[in-house]
Amino acid sequence: MALIRDIAKACKSKNAGPFELTIDVVFDDLKLFERVRETGVICPALFARLYKVRLEDVQFTEYPAGRAFKATIPRLVASGDVGDTDVYGAQQHAPLLDVEIPI
């Protein structure tokens, strides 16, 4: 088992407007990306579970040419609204870092 934090080149998040977040997980090489892809761990259900959103609200893309996975999800609190702790959405990738990938 390997943690995403240890095998991904980048794992980052950012706002996709005030009401959504985009999260990217990028790998160094295509071979590693394909190995991770084959496990099926990084999928819409993972994002729904980690971020407590409905599965049908997860927009998920696998992008082999970029060796990346991308998910866009609704923010639970709008950017800048009362209770928002991350106006830019730049710290929202953290729950993914400890996800185990069986490679």
C-alpha positions as CSV (number, residue, x, y, z in Angstrom):
1,M,0.0,0.0,0.0
2,A,1.1,3.5,-0.7
3,L,-0.3,6.8,0.3
4,I,-1.3,9.4,-2.3
5,R,1.0,11.9,-0.5
6,D,4.0,9.6,-1.2
7,I,3.3,8.7,-4.8
8,A,1.6,11.7,-6.4
9,K,3.6,14.5,-8.0
10,A,0.9,17.0,-6.9
11,C,-2.3,16.9,-5.0
12,K,-4.0,20.3,-5.0
13,S,-7.3,22.1,-4.6
14,K,-8.7,25.4,-5.6
15,N,-12.0,27.2,-6.1
16,A,-13.9,26.7,-9.2
17,G,-16.0,29.7,-8.5
18,P,-17.5,30.6,-5.1
19,F,-19.6,27.4,-4.9
20,E,-17.4,24.6,-6.1
21,L,-13.9,23.2,-5.6
22,T,-11.6,21.5,-8.1
23,I,-9.2,18.9,-6.8
24,D,-6.3,17.5,-8.9
25,V,-4.1,14.4,-8.3
26,V,-1.2,14.3,-10.7
27,F,1.4,11.7,-11.2
28,D,5.0,11.9,-12.6
29,D,4.7,9.2,-15.3
30,L,2.1,7.4,-17.3
31,K,3.0,4.0,-16.0
32,L,2.3,5.0,-12.4
33,F,-0.9,6.8,-13.4
34,E,-2.1,3.7,-15.1
35,R,-1.2,1.5,-12.1
36,V,-3.2,3.8,-9.8
37,R,-6.1,4.0,-12.3
38,E,-6.3,0.2,-12.4
39,T,-6.9,0.0,-8.7
40,G,-10.1,2.1,-9.0
41,V,-9.5,3.8,-5.7
42,I,-9.5,7.3,-7.1
43,C,-13.0,7.6,-8.3
44,P,-16.2,9.6,-7.8
45,A,-17.2,7.6,-4.8
46,L,-14.0,8.4,-3.0
47,F,-14.6,12.2,-3.4
48,A,-18.2,11.8,-2.4
49,R,-17.2,10.0,0.8
50,L,-14.3,12.1,1.8
51,Y,-16.0,15.4,1.1
52,K,-19.5,14.4,2.2
53,V,-21.2,15.3,-1.0
54,R,-23.7,13.4,-3.1
55,L,-22.2,11.0,-5.6
56,E,-24.2,12.6,-8.4
57,D,-22.6,16.0,-7.6
58,V,-19.1,14.8,-8.2
59,Q,-17.8,15.8,-11.7
60,F,-14.9,13.4,-12.2
61,T,-12.4,13.1,-15.1
62,E,-9.4,10.8,-15.7
63,Y,-6.9,12.6,-17.9
64,P,-4.2,10.1,-19.1
65,A,-2.4,12.7,-21.3
66,G,-1.8,14.8,-18.2
67,R,-1.4,11.8,-15.9
68,A,-4.1,13.2,-13.7
69,F,-7.4,12.7,-12.0
70,K,-9.7,15.8,-11.5
71,A,-12.8,16.1,-9.5
72,T,-15.1,19.2,-9.1
73,I,-17.4,19.1,-6.1
74,P,-19.8,21.6,-4.5
75,R,-18.4,23.6,-1.6
76,L,-20.2,22.9,1.7
77,V,-19.8,26.6,2.6
78,A,-19.5,29.2,-0.2
79,S,-16.2,31.0,-0.5
80,G,-16.1,33.9,1.8
81,D,-19.3,33.1,3.5
82,V,-19.7,33.0,7.3
83,G,-18.0,29.8,8.5
84,D,-15.7,29.5,5.5
85,T,-12.2,28.6,6.7
86,D,-10.5,28.5,3.3
87,V,-11.5,31.3,1.0
88,Y,-9.3,30.2,-1.9
89,G,-10.1,26.5,-1.5
90,A,-6.3,25.8,-1.5
91,Q,-6.3,23.5,1.6
92,Q,-9.1,21.2,0.7
93,H,-7.0,18.5,-0.9
94,A,-5.8,17.4,2.6
95,P,-8.2,14.5,3.1
96,L,-6.8,12.8,-0.1
97,L,-3.2,12.7,1.2
98,D,-3.8,9.7,3.4
99,V,-5.8,7.6,1.0
100,E,-4.1,4.3,0.5
101,I,-3.5,2.9,-3.0
102,P,-2.8,-0.8,-3.3
103,I,0.1,-0.7,-5.8
